[in-house]
Amino acid sequence: MIELYTWGTPNGRKVSIMLEECALPYRVHKIDIMQGEQFAPAYLAINPNGKIPSIVDPDGPGEGNGGAKKRPLCMMESGAILVYLAGKCGRFLPASVRGKYEALQWLMFQMGGVGPMFGQTHHFLRYAPERVDYAIGRYTKETQRLYGVMEAHLARHEYLADEYSIADIAVFPWVARHEWHDVALAAYPNVLRWFKAIANRPAVQRGMAVPA
């Protein structure tokens, strides 16, 4: 059974959605980041970066190309975890070379753009101790630009890659917080269509409820 260390954030929910989609057995460990539990020595031994989510797979791969003598594997960084789980379950990363790299580029779009920029927008709109107009303007403008990128792409594609993949799983929990960054999805009809389709997936609904 995979051990999942998580909290109710978009990054955390990426992994719980993926575990549900893959139908892999897992056990949830709540790491309350509001109380600083991510910095506890026991957790830092699993994730030296002191972030969530993390997993420990007791049936991890062994050394060498053959993967013999399997042993536990600790993993941090949500994008890397998604790639690992896709390989483990053989799903949600296209089998073709072209399809794989199309999905990975949109995963990187989330990791390098959507996550950091939406996260900064959340911070300056909801958590900053004082209003910083420059920061709010900078990050909300970039958030809207990223929505525009997705809108144009999804006008020609059902999903971010040619099929439902870890790229969609990575982006969805961030878009689910569109109200946090003052975005009306009705202004982006293709994103809204994509969002509704993914929100209707039972595994996504279950994964979004973790770690409640």
C-alpha positions as CSV (number, residue, x, y, z in Angstrom):
1,M,0.0,0.0,0.0
2,I,1.3,3.4,-1.0
3,E,1.7,5.9,1.9
4,L,0.4,9.4,0.8
5,Y,1.4,12.5,2.8
6,T,-0.8,15.3,1.9
7,W,-3.0,18.3,2.7
8,G,-6.0,19.9,1.0
9,T,-4.1,21.9,-1.6
10,P,-4.1,21.7,-5.4
11,N,-0.7,20.1,-5.4
12,G,-1.8,17.5,-2.8
13,R,-5.0,16.7,-4.7
14,K,-3.1,16.0,-7.9
15,V,-1.7,12.9,-6.3
16,S,-4.9,11.7,-4.6
17,I,-6.7,12.1,-7.9
18,M,-4.0,10.1,-9.7
19,L,-4.1,7.3,-7.0
20,E,-7.9,7.1,-7.4
21,E,-7.7,7.1,-11.2
22,C,-5.1,4.3,-11.1
23,A,-7.1,2.3,-8.5
24,L,-3.9,1.9,-6.4
25,P,-4.4,1.2,-2.7
26,Y,-3.1,4.0,-0.5
27,R,-3.2,5.3,3.1
28,V,-3.5,9.0,3.8
29,H,-1.3,10.8,6.3
30,K,-2.5,14.4,7.0
31,I,0.4,16.9,7.1
32,D,-1.1,20.1,8.4
33,I,0.9,22.8,6.6
34,M,-0.9,25.5,8.5
35,Q,0.6,24.1,11.8
36,G,4.1,23.6,10.2
37,E,4.0,19.8,10.3
38,Q,5.8,19.7,7.0
39,F,9.0,20.7,8.9
40,A,8.9,18.0,11.4
41,P,12.1,15.9,11.3
42,A,10.2,12.7,10.6
43,Y,8.6,14.2,7.6
44,L,11.7,15.9,6.3
45,A,13.3,12.4,6.2
46,I,10.7,11.6,3.6
47,N,10.6,15.0,1.8
48,P,13.8,17.1,2.5
49,N,12.1,20.0,0.7
50,G,9.5,20.3,3.5
51,K,6.5,20.5,1.1
52,I,3.5,18.3,0.4
53,P,2.7,16.0,-1.2
54,S,5.0,13.0,-0.8
55,I,4.6,9.3,-1.2
56,V,6.3,6.2,0.0
57,D,5.9,3.2,-2.2
58,P,6.9,0.0,-0.3
59,D,7.0,-1.8,-3.6
60,G,9.3,0.7,-5.4
61,P,11.7,-0.3,-8.1
62,G,15.1,-1.8,-7.4
63,E,18.5,-0.8,-8.8
64,G,19.5,-1.3,-12.4
65,N,17.4,-1.5,-15.6
66,G,15.9,-4.8,-14.5
67,G,14.4,-3.3,-11.4
68,A,15.3,-6.4,-9.4
69,K,15.2,-6.5,-5.6
70,K,12.4,-4.0,-5.2
71,R,12.6,-1.7,-2.2
72,P,10.7,1.2,-0.7
73,L,10.8,4.5,-2.7
74,C,10.2,8.0,-1.2
75,M,9.1,10.6,-3.7
76,M,8.6,14.3,-3.5
77,E,7.4,16.9,-6.1
78,S,3.9,16.3,-7.3
79,G,4.8,16.3,-11.0
80,A,7.4,13.7,-10.6
81,I,5.0,11.6,-8.5
82,L,2.4,11.7,-11.3
83,V,5.0,10.5,-13.8
84,Y,6.0,7.7,-11.4
85,L,2.4,6.6,-10.8
86,A,1.6,6.7,-14.5
87,G,4.5,4.3,-15.1
88,K,3.5,2.1,-12.2
89,C,-0.1,1.7,-13.4
90,G,0.5,2.0,-17.1
91,R,-2.1,4.7,-17.6
92,F,-2.5,8.4,-18.1
93,L,0.8,9.0,-20.0
94,P,0.3,8.2,-23.7
95,A,2.1,5.2,-25.0
96,S,3.3,6.8,-28.2
97,V,6.5,8.8,-28.0
98,R,4.8,11.9,-29.5
99,G,1.8,11.6,-27.2
100,K,4.1,11.2,-24.2
101,Y,6.0,14.4,-24.8
102,E,2.9,16.3,-25.7
103,A,1.5,15.4,-22.2
104,L,4.8,16.1,-20.5
105,Q,5.0,19.6,-22.0
106,W,1.6,20.4,-20.5
107,L,2.6,18.9,-17.2
108,M,5.6,21.3,-17.2
109,F,3.2,24.1,-18.1
110,Q,1.5,23.4,-14.9
111,M,4.6,23.0,-12.8
112,G,6.4,26.0,-14.1
113,G,3.4,28.3,-14.8
114,V,0.0,27.5,-13.5
115,G,1.1,26.4,-10.0
116,P,3.5,29.1,-9.2
117,M,1.5,32.0,-10.8
118,F,-1.9,30.9,-9.5
119,G,-0.3,30.3,-6.1
120,Q,1.1,33.8,-6.0
121,T,-2.3,35.2,-7.0
122,H,-3.9,33.3,-4.1
123,H,-1.4,34.6,-1.7
124,F,-1.7,38.3,-2.6
125,L,-5.5,38.2,-2.9
126,R,-6.2,36.1,0.2
127,Y,-3.3,35.8,2.6
128,A,-0.9,38.8,2.3
129,P,-1.0,40.8,5.6
130,E,-1.4,44.0,3.6
131,R,-2.6,44.8,0.1
132,V,0.2,45.1,-2.5
133,D,-1.3,46.5,-5.7
134,Y,1.8,45.9,-7.8
135,A,1.9,42.2,-6.9
136,I,-1.8,41.7,-7.3
137,G,-1.7,43.3,-10.8
138,R,1.4,41.3,-11.8
139,Y,0.1,37.9,-10.8
140,T,-3.5,38.3,-11.8
141,K,-2.5,39.4,-15.2
142,E,-0.2,36.4,-15.6
143,T,-3.0,34.1,-14.3
144,Q,-5.4,35.5,-16.9
145,R,-2.7,35.0,-19.6
146,L,-2.3,31.4,-18.7
147,Y,-6.1,30.9,-18.8
148,G,-5.9,32.4,-22.3
149,V,-3.3,29.9,-23.3
150,M,-5.4,27.0,-22.2
151,E,-8.5,28.5,-23.8
152,A,-6.9,28.7,-27.2
153,H,-5.5,25.2,-26.9
154,L,-8.7,23.6,-25.7
155,A,-10.6,25.2,-28.6
156,R,-8.8,22.6,-30.8
157,H,-8.3,19.7,-28.3
158,E,-10.6,17.8,-26.0
159,Y,-7.8,17.6,-23.4
160,L,-4.4,19.2,-22.9
161,A,-2.8,16.3,-24.7
162,D,-4.6,14.2,-27.2
163,E,-6.1,12.0,-24.4
164,Y,-6.9,12.4,-20.8
165,S,-3.5,12.4,-19.0
166,I,-1.4,13.4,-16.0
167,A,-1.4,16.9,-17.6
168,D,-5.1,17.3,-17.0
169,I,-4.8,15.8,-13.5
170,A,-2.1,18.3,-12.6
171,V,-4.0,21.4,-13.9
172,F,-7.5,20.6,-12.8
173,P,-7.1,21.2,-9.0
174,W,-5.7,24.6,-9.7
175,V,-8.5,25.6,-12.0
176,A,-10.9,24.3,-9.3
177,R,-9.8,27.3,-7.3
178,H,-10.7,29.8,-10.0
179,E,-12.7,31.8,-7.5
180,W,-9.6,32.2,-5.4
181,H,-7.9,34.1,-8.2
182,D,-11.0,36.0,-9.3
183,V,-11.5,34.2,-12.6
184,A,-15.0,33.5,-14.0
185,L,-14.7,30.3,-16.0
186,A,-17.6,31.5,-18.1
187,A,-15.2,33.9,-19.7
188,Y,-13.2,30.9,-20.9
189,P,-15.8,28.6,-22.4
190,N,-13.3,25.9,-23.7
191,V,-11.7,25.7,-20.3
192,L,-15.1,25.5,-18.7
193,R,-16.1,22.6,-21.0
194,W,-12.8,20.8,-20.1
195,F,-13.3,21.5,-16.4
196,K,-16.8,20.1,-16.3
197,A,-15.8,17.0,-18.1
198,I,-13.0,16.2,-15.6
199,A,-15.1,17.3,-12.6
200,N,-17.6,14.6,-13.6
201,R,-15.1,11.8,-13.3
202,P,-15.8,9.7,-10.2
203,A,-12.1,9.2,-9.4
204,V,-11.5,12.9,-9.6
205,Q,-14.4,13.6,-7.2
206,R,-12.9,11.0,-4.8
207,G,-9.4,12.4,-5.1
208,M,-10.6,16.0,-4.5
209,A,-12.1,14.9,-1.2
210,V,-8.7,13.8,0.2
211,P,-7.7,14.3,3.0
212,A,-11.1,15.1,4.5
